[in-house]
Amino acid sequence: MSRAAERLPPPSTPDSAAGPSSSLVIPVAVALAAVATSEGYAFSVQGLTVDESYLGFLAVQGALLLLLVVAARLERRPLRDFGFTIRRSLGTVLPFATLLILLYIALRMDPGFVFGFGKIPAEPPFSFGFLLLSAPLVALAQVGLFFGYVFRSFSRRLPLRSSMLAAAGFFAANSTNFLAFPQLGLTGATEYVFSVTFVDLVLGLLLALYLYKSEWSLLGPVAFASALFAVQSLLPVGVQFPSWSVDFTSAIITYSVLLVVVGVGLREPRLQALTYLGERPGPRRHRFRDRARDLRELRSTLAGLAVVGVAALSISYGLPLTLNTQTPLLAIATGSMVPTLNRGDLVVVEHIAPAAITVGTILVFDARCLPAPTVHRVIRIVSTGPNWVYQTKGDANPTQDPCTVSYSQVLGSVVAHVPYLGFLILDPLFAGAVVVVLILSVVVWRGGRK
């Protein structure tokens, strides 16, 4: 950083208490107005022609830019305070943004070597040109409003970590079509939230960190976002992911790697490191301070790990003893019990006496004619003691199971179920992505502070 830049006032210099920018009312109102504008477009687009939808999309992005300009006027600040300035040379900014987009392409396309690639239908010339030329406008409108303005405004009044999460949350809400939830149903809406909202939340954290590391200049984040939006729309091939959870996992891992690259590859300006991170400015103190090296933080971390370990051991050894079965937890792998149980549900299994099994009981059993273990409902008691035998059937299956179930094959009965938690068992990649998200959340939450 130049000496002139070093003499700039710290980014968190308090605003005048008498000025209109002394509260968070304006940035919150602007962010909510932006989300409402995008939601209104999503509501009306179904009744528009293709040309009208393109014009409406451009109008929404223009509205976001207009909101930013109006907000800057209300805050009585020039636009350069919100990132509309160049503090790094193009020779520094553009190569790094190019590196990020190349890493994105490599990481998102790499699963294709495992799952295969699929050709994406080519866009008509008009659509192709529209998507290509509108990408910079989309990036400037969304990054400029939610990070240049909202994140920058929040960071003057809140800890850095809170500002990043708030701005990323508004950014993710802006890309979410909440009105589609009733049509999607509970399962579809949950998948949508993971695949769209949660992924954009992590992307928002990446853009927020990139803006902060770029000395609050929008040049780098907008260049990266422009290329990202164009790549997502115009790549001629795509990975044939076997499920939404694998696609979600790939996206989360990709953005997490880019987040680490931005955190390590760009150095905080010295004043920002001093103001936001409480560090002594120095050439090697350029990353979020690692407070885990502090003895008290280390003790807290070890105590947390101990609690998690004890809880895991209690579940592993305590549940089989408490429920009197060797299979206390089971993930539903198929849709044979829909709508009672859905794929991805986690069921709690308890030992059951043969006399307690009645028509309608949902059993977990290991039958030779079905994949083991199976979760189906008793529809008939074939014979009673001493050799109890039951006929079972999945609620969604058109016919009964091809063989009967003897009591010796019964592992227990279903006493409770938790939706979606079973995906952590069914899909190890999904479980890994959840772990990555949790670690990422801890790093962001505990690393960024004034």
One Martini backbone bead per residue (centre of mass of N, CA, C, O) as a GRO file, in nm:
protein
  450
    1MET     BB    1   0.099   0.035   0.019
    2SER     BB    2   0.069   0.350   0.016
    3ARG     BB    3   0.119   0.635   0.197
    4ALA     BB    4  -0.148   0.764   0.123
    5ALA     BB    5  -0.323   0.523   0.216
    6GLU     BB    6  -0.219   0.521   0.515
    7ARG     BB    7  -0.369   0.815   0.568
    8LEU     BB    8  -0.623   0.697   0.583
    9PRO     BB    9  -0.896   0.646   0.729
   10PRO     BB   10  -1.041   0.430   0.899
   11PRO     BB   11  -1.303   0.225   0.806
   12SER     BB   12  -1.435   0.261   1.124
   13THR     BB   13  -1.516   0.542   1.132
   14PRO     BB   14  -1.726   0.718   1.293
   15ASP     BB   15  -2.016   0.846   1.261
   16SER     BB   16  -2.215   1.090   1.284
   17ALA     BB   17  -2.476   1.125   1.502
   18ALA     BB   18  -2.633   1.343   1.310
   19GLY     BB   19  -2.641   1.162   1.087
   20PRO     BB   20  -2.811   0.936   0.872
   21SER     BB   21  -2.565   0.699   0.919
   22SER     BB   22  -2.602   0.608   1.240
   23SER     BB   23  -2.758   0.364   1.115
   24LEU     BB   24  -2.922   0.056   0.981
   25VAL     BB   25  -3.181   0.135   0.828
   26ILE     BB   26  -3.097   0.189   0.536
   27PRO     BB   27  -2.948  -0.078   0.454
   28VAL     BB   28  -3.184  -0.266   0.527
   29ALA     BB   29  -3.399  -0.136   0.345
   30VAL     BB   30  -3.244  -0.176   0.080
   31ALA     BB   31  -3.217  -0.484   0.091
   32LEU     BB   32  -3.522  -0.545   0.106
   33ALA     BB   33  -3.594  -0.400  -0.160
   34ALA     BB   34  -3.424  -0.585  -0.340
   35VAL     BB   35  -3.564  -0.851  -0.272
   36ALA     BB   36  -3.850  -0.756  -0.356
   37THR     BB   37  -3.781  -0.701  -0.652
   38SER     BB   38  -3.694  -0.991  -0.728
   39GLU     BB   39  -3.959  -1.126  -0.637
   40GLY     BB   40  -4.143  -0.974  -0.835
   41TYR     BB   41  -4.014  -1.088  -1.089
   42ALA     BB   42  -4.062  -1.392  -1.026
   43PHE     BB   43  -4.377  -1.357  -1.027
   44SER     BB   44  -4.404  -1.220  -1.336
   45VAL     BB   45  -4.243  -1.406  -1.547
   46GLN     BB   46  -4.468  -1.618  -1.630
   47GLY     BB   47  -4.633  -1.379  -1.806
   48LEU     BB   48  -4.390  -1.363  -2.000
   49THR     BB   49  -4.201  -1.318  -2.243
   50VAL     BB   50  -3.889  -1.349  -2.345
   51ASP     BB   51  -3.833  -1.049  -2.401
   52GLU     BB   52  -3.965  -0.945  -2.138
   53SER     BB   53  -3.778  -1.095  -1.942
   54TYR     BB   54  -3.520  -0.953  -2.026
   55LEU     BB   55  -3.614  -0.666  -1.961
   56GLY     BB   56  -3.684  -0.724  -1.664
   57PHE     BB   57  -3.403  -0.805  -1.575
   58LEU     BB   58  -3.269  -0.533  -1.640
   59ALA     BB   59  -3.455  -0.365  -1.457
   60VAL     BB   60  -3.366  -0.491  -1.190
   61GLN     BB   61  -3.066  -0.411  -1.206
   62GLY     BB   62  -3.125  -0.109  -1.229
   63ALA     BB   63  -3.270  -0.091  -0.955
   64LEU     BB   64  -3.025  -0.165  -0.781
   65LEU     BB   65  -2.852   0.076  -0.868
   66LEU     BB   66  -3.054   0.292  -0.776
   67LEU     BB   67  -3.051   0.217  -0.479
   68LEU     BB   68  -2.754   0.282  -0.435
   69VAL     BB   69  -2.764   0.582  -0.507
   70VAL     BB   70  -2.980   0.665  -0.303
   71ALA     BB   71  -2.830   0.569  -0.050
   72ALA     BB   72  -2.584   0.753  -0.082
   73ARG     BB   73  -2.746   1.013  -0.058
   74LEU     BB   74  -2.866   0.957   0.225
   75GLU     BB   75  -2.562   0.923   0.346
   76ARG     BB   76  -2.369   1.138   0.225
   77ARG     BB   77  -2.201   0.969  -0.001
   78PRO     BB   78  -1.977   0.866  -0.201
   79LEU     BB   79  -1.922   0.600  -0.414
   80ARG     BB   80  -1.621   0.549  -0.326
   81ASP     BB   81  -1.705   0.440  -0.036
   82PHE     BB   82  -1.840   0.171  -0.207
   83GLY     BB   83  -1.595   0.085  -0.434
   84PHE     BB   84  -1.574   0.322  -0.664
   85THR     BB   85  -1.258   0.219  -0.700
   86ILE     BB   86  -0.897   0.228  -0.764
   87ARG     BB   87  -0.630   0.059  -0.563
   88ARG     BB   88  -0.549  -0.128  -0.800
   89SER     BB   89  -0.404  -0.261  -1.044
   90LEU     BB   90  -0.485  -0.440  -1.321
   91GLY     BB   91  -0.229  -0.629  -1.295
   92THR     BB   92  -0.352  -0.744  -1.013
   93VAL     BB   93  -0.660  -0.802  -1.038
   94LEU     BB   94  -0.718  -0.975  -1.298
   95PRO     BB   95  -0.537  -1.225  -1.243
   96PHE     BB   96  -0.685  -1.311  -0.982
   97ALA     BB   97  -0.968  -1.339  -1.103
   98THR     BB   98  -0.880  -1.550  -1.311
   99LEU     BB   99  -0.788  -1.764  -1.110
  100LEU     BB  100  -1.063  -1.809  -0.976
  101ILE     BB  101  -1.222  -1.901  -1.230
  102LEU     BB  102  -1.037  -2.141  -1.299
  103LEU     BB  103  -1.082  -2.289  -1.033
  104TYR     BB  104  -1.383  -2.319  -1.063
  105ILE     BB  105  -1.385  -2.487  -1.321
  106ALA     BB  106  -1.208  -2.719  -1.219
  107LEU     BB  107  -1.380  -2.801  -0.964
  108ARG     BB  108  -1.666  -2.832  -1.111
  109MET     BB  109  -1.552  -3.039  -1.342
  110ASP     BB  110  -1.406  -3.278  -1.201
  111PRO     BB  111  -1.655  -3.475  -1.142
  112GLY     BB  112  -1.687  -3.560  -1.448
  113PHE     BB  113  -1.467  -3.796  -1.429
  114VAL     BB  114  -1.683  -3.968  -1.261
  115PHE     BB  115  -1.993  -3.892  -1.375
  116GLY     BB  116  -1.979  -3.708  -1.613
  117PHE     BB  117  -2.079  -3.554  -1.917
  118GLY     BB  118  -2.296  -3.285  -2.039
  119LYS     BB  119  -2.471  -3.148  -2.288
  120ILE     BB  120  -2.556  -2.819  -2.350
  121PRO     BB  121  -2.773  -2.638  -2.484
  122ALA     BB  122  -2.771  -2.405  -2.709
  123GLU     BB  123  -2.789  -2.083  -2.740
  124PRO     BB  124  -2.922  -1.845  -2.878
  125PRO     BB  125  -2.780  -1.571  -3.002
  126PHE     BB  126  -2.938  -1.368  -2.830
  127SER     BB  127  -2.900  -1.507  -2.553
  128PHE     BB  128  -2.597  -1.521  -2.553
  129GLY     BB  129  -2.549  -1.213  -2.572
  130PHE     BB  130  -2.709  -1.135  -2.324
  131LEU     BB  131  -2.553  -1.300  -2.110
  132LEU     BB  132  -2.274  -1.178  -2.170
  133LEU     BB  133  -2.349  -0.862  -2.141
  134SER     BB  134  -2.504  -0.883  -1.851
  135ALA     BB  135  -2.294  -0.979  -1.641
  136PRO     BB  136  -2.170  -0.704  -1.550
  137LEU     BB  137  -2.438  -0.585  -1.449
  138VAL     BB  138  -2.504  -0.797  -1.238
  139ALA     BB  139  -2.245  -0.768  -1.074
  140LEU     BB  140  -2.265  -0.464  -1.011
  141ALA     BB  141  -2.541  -0.467  -0.873
  142GLN     BB  142  -2.498  -0.693  -0.652
  143VAL     BB  143  -2.217  -0.627  -0.541
  144GLY     BB  144  -2.259  -0.323  -0.498
  145LEU     BB  145  -2.501  -0.344  -0.300
  146PHE     BB  146  -2.435  -0.594  -0.092
  147PHE     BB  147  -2.120  -0.495  -0.055
  148GLY     BB  148  -2.046  -0.205  -0.115
  149TYR     BB  149  -2.287  -0.110   0.074
  150VAL     BB  150  -2.394  -0.302   0.296
  151PHE     BB  151  -2.126  -0.413   0.407
  152ARG     BB  152  -1.988  -0.137   0.447
  153SER     BB  153  -2.200  -0.023   0.642
  154PHE     BB  154  -2.188  -0.244   0.857
  155SER     BB  155  -1.871  -0.224   0.918
  156ARG     BB  156  -1.905   0.062   1.074
  157ARG     BB  157  -2.099  -0.088   1.321
  158LEU     BB  158  -1.989  -0.382   1.295
  159PRO     BB  159  -1.863  -0.660   1.297
  160LEU     BB  160  -1.721  -0.824   1.045
  161ARG     BB  161  -1.869  -1.098   1.067
  162SER     BB  162  -2.159  -0.984   1.075
  163SER     BB  163  -2.144  -0.834   0.805
  164MET     BB  164  -2.092  -1.076   0.623
  165LEU     BB  165  -2.346  -1.244   0.696
  166ALA     BB  166  -2.559  -1.031   0.626
  167ALA     BB  167  -2.485  -0.979   0.330
  168ALA     BB  168  -2.499  -1.278   0.239
  169GLY     BB  169  -2.796  -1.317   0.318
  170PHE     BB  170  -2.917  -1.109   0.121
  171PHE     BB  171  -2.795  -1.232  -0.134
  172ALA     BB  172  -2.941  -1.507  -0.106
  173ALA     BB  173  -3.232  -1.394  -0.096
  174ASN     BB  174  -3.223  -1.263  -0.384
  175SER     BB  175  -3.193  -1.571  -0.522
  176THR     BB  176  -3.471  -1.642  -0.388
  177ASN     BB  177  -3.780  -1.819  -0.453
  178PHE     BB  178  -4.028  -1.811  -0.229
  179LEU     BB  179  -4.293  -1.856  -0.409
  180ALA     BB  180  -4.211  -2.168  -0.484
  181PHE     BB  181  -4.253  -2.343  -0.226
  182PRO     BB  182  -4.550  -2.450  -0.244
  183GLN     BB  183  -4.489  -2.619  -0.514
  184LEU     BB  184  -4.245  -2.799  -0.398
  185GLY     BB  185  -4.251  -2.857  -0.117
  186LEU     BB  186  -4.067  -2.978   0.134
  187THR     BB  187  -3.851  -3.129  -0.026
  188GLY     BB  188  -3.799  -2.922  -0.255
  189ALA     BB  189  -3.736  -2.678  -0.069
  190THR     BB  190  -3.492  -2.799   0.070
  191GLU     BB  191  -3.320  -2.841  -0.183
  192TYR     BB  192  -3.327  -2.544  -0.269
  193VAL     BB  193  -3.188  -2.420  -0.023
  194PHE     BB  194  -2.926  -2.570  -0.058
  195SER     BB  195  -2.864  -2.520  -0.374
  196VAL     BB  196  -2.907  -2.196  -0.348
  197THR     BB  197  -2.898  -2.041  -0.076
  198PHE     BB  198  -2.645  -2.170   0.056
  199VAL     BB  199  -2.449  -2.129  -0.178
  200ASP     BB  200  -2.485  -1.812  -0.186
  201LEU     BB  201  -2.380  -1.765   0.097
  202VAL     BB  202  -2.088  -1.855   0.038
  203LEU     BB  203  -2.046  -1.662  -0.197
  204GLY     BB  204  -2.087  -1.408  -0.023
  205LEU     BB  205  -1.842  -1.452   0.160
  206LEU     BB  206  -1.638  -1.436  -0.070
  207LEU     BB  207  -1.708  -1.145  -0.168
  208ALA     BB  208  -1.661  -1.003   0.100
  209LEU     BB  209  -1.363  -1.082   0.138
  210TYR     BB  210  -1.264  -0.969  -0.134
  211LEU     BB  211  -1.337  -0.675  -0.076
  212TYR     BB  212  -1.171  -0.640   0.181
  213LYS     BB  213  -0.892  -0.733   0.044
  214SER     BB  214  -0.938  -0.484  -0.186
  215GLU     BB  215  -0.974  -0.212  -0.035
  216TRP     BB  216  -1.280  -0.159  -0.112
  217SER     BB  217  -1.283  -0.272  -0.407
  218LEU     BB  218  -1.486  -0.373  -0.690
  219LEU     BB  219  -1.310  -0.477  -0.919
  220GLY     BB  220  -1.254  -0.775  -0.847
  221PRO     BB  221  -1.540  -0.888  -0.771
  222VAL     BB  222  -1.675  -0.806  -1.043
  223ALA     BB  223  -1.491  -0.964  -1.231
  224PHE     BB  224  -1.553  -1.241  -1.109
  225ALA     BB  225  -1.867  -1.236  -1.124
  226SER     BB  226  -1.890  -1.200  -1.427
  227ALA     BB  227  -1.751  -1.467  -1.504
  228LEU     BB  228  -1.935  -1.651  -1.338
  229PHE     BB  229  -2.208  -1.589  -1.476
  230ALA     BB  230  -2.114  -1.667  -1.761
  231VAL     BB  231  -2.023  -1.959  -1.707
  232GLN     BB  232  -2.298  -2.070  -1.591
  233SER     BB  233  -2.450  -2.002  -1.880
  234LEU     BB  234  -2.212  -2.089  -2.128
  235LEU     BB  235  -2.140  -2.364  -2.087
  236PRO     BB  236  -2.145  -2.655  -2.296
  237VAL     BB  237  -2.085  -2.814  -2.028
  238GLY     BB  238  -2.174  -3.070  -1.777
  239VAL     BB  239  -2.230  -3.220  -1.487
  240GLN     BB  240  -2.354  -3.551  -1.399
  241PHE     BB  241  -2.518  -3.549  -1.136
  242PRO     BB  242  -2.683  -3.787  -0.936
  243SER     BB  243  -2.743  -3.543  -0.728
  244TRP     BB  244  -2.808  -3.271  -0.536
  245SER     BB  245  -2.600  -3.334  -0.310
  246VAL     BB  246  -2.349  -3.348  -0.494
  247ASP     BB  247  -2.376  -3.068  -0.611
  248PHE     BB  248  -2.364  -2.919  -0.341
  249THR     BB  249  -2.088  -3.023  -0.255
  250SER     BB  250  -1.924  -2.908  -0.491
  251ALA     BB  251  -1.993  -2.609  -0.441
  252ILE     BB  252  -1.888  -2.583  -0.152
  253ILE     BB  253  -1.598  -2.668  -0.203
  254THR     BB  254  -1.529  -2.458  -0.413
  255TYR     BB  255  -1.586  -2.199  -0.238
  256SER     BB  256  -1.398  -2.275  -0.007
  257VAL     BB  257  -1.136  -2.270  -0.167
  258LEU     BB  258  -1.164  -1.974  -0.260
  259LEU     BB  259  -1.169  -1.855   0.024
  260VAL     BB  260  -0.884  -1.943   0.096
  261VAL     BB  261  -0.736  -1.800  -0.136
  262VAL     BB  262  -0.820  -1.516  -0.054
  263GLY     BB  263  -0.716  -1.522   0.242
  264VAL     BB  264  -0.410  -1.588   0.149
  265GLY     BB  265  -0.354  -1.415  -0.128
  266LEU     BB  266  -0.459  -1.168   0.037
  267ARG     BB  267  -0.377  -0.865   0.184
  268GLU     BB  268  -0.417  -0.674   0.433
  269PRO     BB  269  -0.443  -0.378   0.501
  270ARG     BB  270  -0.298  -0.229   0.764
  271LEU     BB  271  -0.544  -0.073   0.871
  272GLN     BB  272  -0.742  -0.310   0.870
  273ALA     BB  273  -0.588  -0.497   1.059
  274LEU     BB  274  -0.602  -0.297   1.298
  275THR     BB  275  -0.915  -0.238   1.307
  276TYR     BB  276  -1.051  -0.541   1.267
  277LEU     BB  277  -0.813  -0.748   1.410
  278GLY     BB  278  -0.598  -0.629   1.621
  279GLU     BB  279  -0.330  -0.580   1.469
  280ARG     BB  280  -0.007  -0.558   1.400
  281PRO     BB  281   0.149  -0.413   1.166
  282GLY     BB  282   0.268  -0.645   0.912
  283PRO     BB  283   0.398  -0.842   0.660
  284ARG     BB  284   0.279  -1.129   0.812
  285ARG     BB  285  -0.008  -0.992   0.919
  286HIS     BB  286  -0.262  -1.089   0.680
  287ARG     BB  287  -0.446  -1.262   0.852
  288PHE     BB  288  -0.647  -1.407   1.034
  289ARG     BB  289  -0.645  -1.436   1.352
  290ASP     BB  290  -0.509  -1.703   1.557
  291ARG     BB  291  -0.664  -1.764   1.862
  292ALA     BB  292  -0.593  -2.071   1.924
  293ARG     BB  293  -0.304  -2.003   2.054
  294ASP     BB  294  -0.441  -1.933   2.279
  295LEU     BB  295  -0.489  -2.081   2.574
  296ARG     BB  296  -0.792  -2.032   2.615
  297GLU     BB  297  -0.875  -2.125   2.330
  298LEU     BB  298  -0.761  -2.408   2.350
  299ARG     BB  299  -0.933  -2.502   2.586
  300SER     BB  300  -1.204  -2.456   2.446
  301THR     BB  301  -1.156  -2.649   2.211
  302LEU     BB  302  -1.105  -2.908   2.379
  303ALA     BB  303  -1.375  -2.902   2.525
  304GLY     BB  304  -1.550  -2.927   2.273
  305LEU     BB  305  -1.432  -3.197   2.175
  306ALA     BB  306  -1.506  -3.355   2.428
  307VAL     BB  307  -1.811  -3.323   2.406
  308VAL     BB  308  -1.840  -3.453   2.130
  309GLY     BB  309  -1.714  -3.727   2.208
  310VAL     BB  310  -1.912  -3.801   2.433
  311ALA     BB  311  -2.166  -3.788   2.259
  312ALA     BB  312  -2.081  -4.005   2.054
  313LEU     BB  313  -2.045  -4.235   2.262
  314SER     BB  314  -2.331  -4.225   2.377
  315ILE     BB  315  -2.473  -4.296   2.111
  316SER     BB  316  -2.321  -4.560   2.033
  317TYR     BB  317  -2.375  -4.707   2.332
  318GLY     BB  318  -2.656  -4.605   2.446
  319LEU     BB  319  -2.881  -4.674   2.239
  320PRO     BB  320  -2.869  -4.986   2.231
  321LEU     BB  321  -2.938  -5.012   2.534
  322THR     BB  322  -3.199  -4.842   2.549
  323LEU     BB  323  -3.345  -4.990   2.279
  324ASN     BB  324  -3.263  -5.292   2.243
  325THR     BB  325  -3.063  -5.253   1.980
  326GLN     BB  326  -2.834  -5.271   1.699
  327THR     BB  327  -3.054  -5.060   1.536
  328PRO     BB  328  -3.131  -4.743   1.629
  329LEU     BB  329  -3.032  -4.629   1.344
  330LEU     BB  330  -3.196  -4.520   1.027
  331ALA     BB  331  -3.184  -4.482   0.680
  332ILE     BB  332  -3.378  -4.382   0.422
  333ALA     BB  333  -3.334  -4.505   0.076
  334THR     BB  334  -3.640  -4.497  -0.006
  335GLY     BB  335  -3.998  -4.464  -0.134
  336SER     BB  336  -4.186  -4.703  -0.002
  337MET     BB  337  -4.308  -4.497   0.255
  338VAL     BB  338  -4.469  -4.311   0.107
  339PRO     BB  339  -4.552  -4.046   0.324
  340THR     BB  340  -4.438  -4.136   0.599
  341LEU     BB  341  -4.157  -4.196   0.453
  342ASN     BB  342  -3.854  -4.054   0.345
  343ARG     BB  343  -3.595  -3.992   0.180
  344GLY     BB  344  -3.361  -3.918   0.449
  345ASP     BB  345  -3.470  -4.034   0.685
  346LEU     BB  346  -3.446  -4.065   1.042
  347VAL     BB  347  -3.470  -4.355   1.235
  348VAL     BB  348  -3.609  -4.490   1.532
  349VAL     BB  349  -3.519  -4.794   1.699
  350GLU     BB  350  -3.713  -5.049   1.871
  351HIS     BB  351  -3.779  -5.286   2.067
  352ILE     BB  352  -4.010  -5.569   2.008
  353ALA     BB  353  -4.260  -5.758   2.087
  354PRO     BB  354  -4.455  -5.986   1.937
  355ALA     BB  355  -4.732  -5.907   2.078
  356ALA     BB  356  -4.700  -5.588   1.991
  357ILE     BB  357  -4.758  -5.670   1.706
  358THR     BB  358  -4.946  -5.501   1.460
  359VAL     BB  359  -5.150  -5.374   1.254
  360GLY     BB  360  -4.933  -5.098   1.138
  361THR     BB  361  -4.661  -5.170   1.206
  362ILE     BB  362  -4.329  -5.051   1.189
  363LEU     BB  363  -4.072  -5.238   1.054
  364VAL     BB  364  -3.747  -5.378   1.116
  365PHE     BB  365  -3.589  -5.594   0.870
  366ASP     BB  366  -3.433  -5.924   0.769
  367ALA     BB  367  -3.482  -6.024   0.452
  368ARG     BB  368  -3.408  -6.231   0.185
  369CYS     BB  369  -3.599  -6.071  -0.044
  370LEU     BB  370  -3.459  -5.812   0.080
  371PRO     BB  371  -3.315  -5.546   0.157
  372ALA     BB  372  -3.079  -5.478   0.406
  373PRO     BB  373  -3.269  -5.312   0.578
  374THR     BB  374  -3.627  -5.299   0.632
  375VAL     BB  375  -3.911  -5.059   0.594
  376HIS     BB  376  -4.226  -5.183   0.699
  377ARG     BB  377  -4.563  -5.272   0.703
  378VAL     BB  378  -4.809  -5.428   0.874
  379ILE     BB  379  -5.095  -5.621   0.724
  380ARG     BB  380  -5.035  -5.919   0.852
  381ILE     BB  381  -5.099  -6.201   1.060
  382VAL     BB  382  -5.017  -6.522   0.998
  383SER     BB  383  -4.877  -6.602   1.283
  384THR     BB  384  -4.843  -6.729   1.598
  385GLY     BB  385  -4.725  -6.850   1.852
  386PRO     BB  386  -4.400  -6.924   1.854
  387ASN     BB  387  -4.429  -6.852   1.527
  388TRP     BB  388  -4.391  -6.555   1.414
  389VAL     BB  389  -4.579  -6.407   1.133
  390TYR     BB  390  -4.540  -6.155   0.865
  391GLN     BB  391  -4.701  -5.919   0.661
  392THR     BB  392  -4.562  -5.689   0.424
  393LYS     BB  393  -4.560  -5.322   0.331
  394GLY     BB  394  -4.532  -5.060   0.134
  395ASP     BB  395  -4.710  -4.774   0.107
  396ALA     BB  396  -4.607  -4.726  -0.211
  397ASN     BB  397  -4.668  -5.009  -0.281
  398PRO     BB  398  -4.874  -5.219  -0.479
  399THR     BB  399  -4.742  -5.459  -0.320
  400GLN     BB  400  -4.649  -5.704  -0.146
  401ASP     BB  401  -4.424  -5.879  -0.013
  402PRO     BB  402  -4.270  -6.180  -0.130
  403CYS     BB  403  -4.224  -6.220   0.184
  404THR     BB  404  -4.211  -6.321   0.489
  405VAL     BB  405  -4.188  -6.242   0.850
  406SER     BB  406  -4.003  -6.325   1.106
  407TYR     BB  407  -3.917  -6.256   1.426
  408SER     BB  408  -3.607  -6.319   1.389
  409GLN     BB  409  -3.594  -6.069   1.163
  410VAL     BB  410  -3.648  -5.861   1.375
  411LEU     BB  411  -3.512  -5.538   1.488
  412GLY     BB  412  -3.776  -5.349   1.499
  413SER     BB  413  -3.934  -5.036   1.567
  414VAL     BB  414  -4.079  -4.741   1.478
  415VAL     BB  415  -4.079  -4.431   1.689
  416ALA     BB  416  -3.907  -4.230   1.498
  417HIS     BB  417  -3.847  -3.921   1.297
  418VAL     BB  418  -3.602  -3.741   1.084
  419PRO     BB  419  -3.576  -3.519   0.858
  420TYR     BB  420  -3.281  -3.549   0.638
  421LEU     BB  421  -3.061  -3.674   0.835
  422GLY     BB  422  -2.997  -3.935   0.659
  423PHE     BB  423  -2.799  -3.807   0.448
  424LEU     BB  424  -2.543  -3.840   0.630
  425ILE     BB  425  -2.544  -4.155   0.563
  426LEU     BB  426  -2.606  -4.190   0.251
  427ASP     BB  427  -2.411  -3.920   0.202
  428PRO     BB  428  -2.086  -3.852   0.245
  429LEU     BB  429  -2.057  -3.590   0.083
  430PHE     BB  430  -2.273  -3.434   0.236
  431ALA     BB  431  -2.140  -3.462   0.511
  432GLY     BB  432  -1.878  -3.317   0.428
  433ALA     BB  433  -2.014  -3.046   0.359
  434VAL     BB  434  -2.122  -2.987   0.640
  435VAL     BB  435  -1.846  -2.977   0.776
  436VAL     BB  436  -1.733  -2.748   0.605
  437VAL     BB  437  -1.945  -2.539   0.687
  438LEU     BB  438  -1.889  -2.541   0.989
  439ILE     BB  439  -1.593  -2.461   0.974
  440LEU     BB  440  -1.637  -2.203   0.812
  441SER     BB  441  -1.818  -2.062   1.021
  442VAL     BB  442  -1.610  -2.054   1.248
  443VAL     BB  443  -1.392  -1.894   1.102
  444VAL     BB  444  -1.563  -1.644   1.038
  445TRP     BB  445  -1.676  -1.585   1.326
  446ARG     BB  446  -1.381  -1.590   1.482
  447GLY     BB  447  -1.200  -1.408   1.279
  448GLY     BB  448  -1.409  -1.168   1.250
  449ARG     BB  449  -1.317  -0.857   1.402
  450LYS     BB  450  -1.271  -0.553   1.580
   0.00000   0.00000   0.00000
